[in-house]
Amino acid sequence: MRRDIQQNERAFTTKEVAEEVGIATPTVRKYGQILERNGYEFLKDGDRRIFVQTDIVALIALRDTNKPLDDTAKSLVYQQKERLKVSNDTEIAIPDTYENLPFDPNQLKEVLRGVVNELAATREMNVQLKNDMSQLKTTVSQLQQDHHGISSSIGNAAQKTNVKIENLTKQQKAHYDTLLQQEKEHYEELLQQEKKKSETLQREMKSMRDEQIKEWRAQNDFNKRLEEAIQKPKGRWSGILSIFGK
């Protein structure tokens, strides 16, 4: 067990060590594995390494070494074992509390008064913490209610928006169907008008053809009678004149 940790010494997370040393977080883990493989001891919380200042120095040494990493790690492990050996050999003086207590009643009262004041301050702090926790719970509850209200409002707004979109879609479809029907009726009306014009034109053309045929037949009959009259040997001129009605 490590005994080279100073009292109240700051502990670093892997991310903090990466920022402190100037290397990536995976590199910190890699260096840690190399050190442990060679016998280095880390403080641990479960499987998670906890780094102190001496560990950071070891990581910097691995970062800056020109030698193989395992060789440098072995040297660092040796240095750590030497520190641990010195720490284990050092006696830790434990003060005798009872011997340090004052025998003077006035001094004892002062000590007890200080303890009472500290207890009162602790109680006051506990009360303040309880009040803060109660206020925090109230705030969290209010935030949950606000969140529920906001979620409900968003849901209602989304539902209303969907209803509006559906109504607008229906109105647009109805308007489109109306326009389509109007266009269809207008087209049919124009078609009927054109049909009537075409029929009138066909009748006029038929009448003109009939009149033309009539005139053609009359002319043909006139030419035939003229030809017959010319071919008669006697009374030629009288026959010709009879053709013209004279």
Contacts in CASP RR format, 6 or more apart in sequence:
PFRMAT RR
TARGET T0000
AUTHOR 0000-0000-0000
METHOD contacts of the structure
MODEL  1
MRRDIQQNERAFTTKEVAEEVGIATPTVRKYGQILERNGYEFLKDGDRRI
FVQTDIVALIALRDTNKPLDDTAKSLVYQQKERLKVSNDTEIAIPDTYEN
LPFDPNQLKEVLRGVVNELAATREMNVQLKNDMSQLKTTVSQLQQDHHGI
SSSIGNAAQKTNVKIENLTKQQKAHYDTLLQQEKEHYEELLQQEKKKSET
LQREMKSMRDEQIKEWRAQNDFNKRLEEAIQKPKGRWSGILSIFGK
1 41 0 8 1.000
2 41 0 8 1.000
2 43 0 8 1.000
2 84 0 8 1.000
3 84 0 8 1.000
3 87 0 8 1.000
3 88 0 8 1.000
4 54 0 8 1.000
4 80 0 8 1.000
4 83 0 8 1.000
4 84 0 8 1.000
4 87 0 8 1.000
5 43 0 8 1.000
5 52 0 8 1.000
9 52 0 8 1.000
9 53 0 8 1.000
10 52 0 8 1.000
10 53 0 8 1.000
11 43 0 8 1.000
11 50 0 8 1.000
11 51 0 8 1.000
11 52 0 8 1.000
12 20 0 8 1.000
12 50 0 8 1.000
12 51 0 8 1.000
12 52 0 8 1.000
12 55 0 8 1.000
12 56 0 8 1.000
13 50 0 8 1.000
13 51 0 8 1.000
14 25 0 8 1.000
14 28 0 8 1.000
14 29 0 8 1.000
14 48 0 8 1.000
14 49 0 8 1.000
14 51 0 8 1.000
15 25 0 8 1.000
16 51 0 8 1.000
17 28 0 8 1.000
17 51 0 8 1.000
17 55 0 8 1.000
17 56 0 8 1.000
17 59 0 8 1.000
18 24 0 8 1.000
18 25 0 8 1.000
18 27 0 8 1.000
18 28 0 8 1.000
20 56 0 8 1.000
21 28 0 8 1.000
21 56 0 8 1.000
21 59 0 8 1.000
21 60 0 8 1.000
21 63 0 8 1.000
22 63 0 8 1.000
23 31 0 8 1.000
23 59 0 8 1.000
23 63 0 8 1.000
28 59 0 8 1.000
31 59 0 8 1.000
31 62 0 8 1.000
31 63 0 8 1.000
31 69 0 8 1.000
32 40 0 8 1.000
32 42 0 8 1.000
32 49 0 8 1.000
32 59 0 8 1.000
34 62 0 8 1.000
34 69 0 8 1.000
34 70 0 8 1.000
34 73 0 8 1.000
35 42 0 8 1.000
35 58 0 8 1.000
35 62 0 8 1.000
35 73 0 8 1.000
35 76 0 8 1.000
35 77 0 8 1.000
36 42 0 8 1.000
37 70 0 8 1.000
37 73 0 8 1.000
38 70 0 8 1.000
38 73 0 8 1.000
38 74 0 8 1.000
38 76 0 8 1.000
38 77 0 8 1.000
39 77 0 8 1.000
40 58 0 8 1.000
40 73 0 8 1.000
40 76 0 8 1.000
40 77 0 8 1.000
40 80 0 8 1.000
41 80 0 8 1.000
41 84 0 8 1.000
42 49 0 8 1.000
42 50 0 8 1.000
42 51 0 8 1.000
42 55 0 8 1.000
43 49 0 8 1.000
43 50 0 8 1.000
43 51 0 8 1.000
43 52 0 8 1.000
44 50 0 8 1.000
51 59 0 8 1.000
54 80 0 8 1.000
54 83 0 8 1.000
58 76 0 8 1.000
58 80 0 8 1.000
61 72 0 8 1.000
61 76 0 8 1.000
62 69 0 8 1.000
62 72 0 8 1.000
62 73 0 8 1.000
62 76 0 8 1.000
65 72 0 8 1.000
101 108 0 8 1.000
101 111 0 8 1.000
102 108 0 8 1.000
102 111 0 8 1.000
222 243 0 8 1.000
225 243 0 8 1.000
226 240 0 8 1.000
226 243 0 8 1.000
229 236 0 8 1.000
229 239 0 8 1.000
229 240 0 8 1.000
229 242 0 8 1.000
229 243 0 8 1.000
230 236 0 8 1.000
230 240 0 8 1.000
232 239 0 8 1.000
END
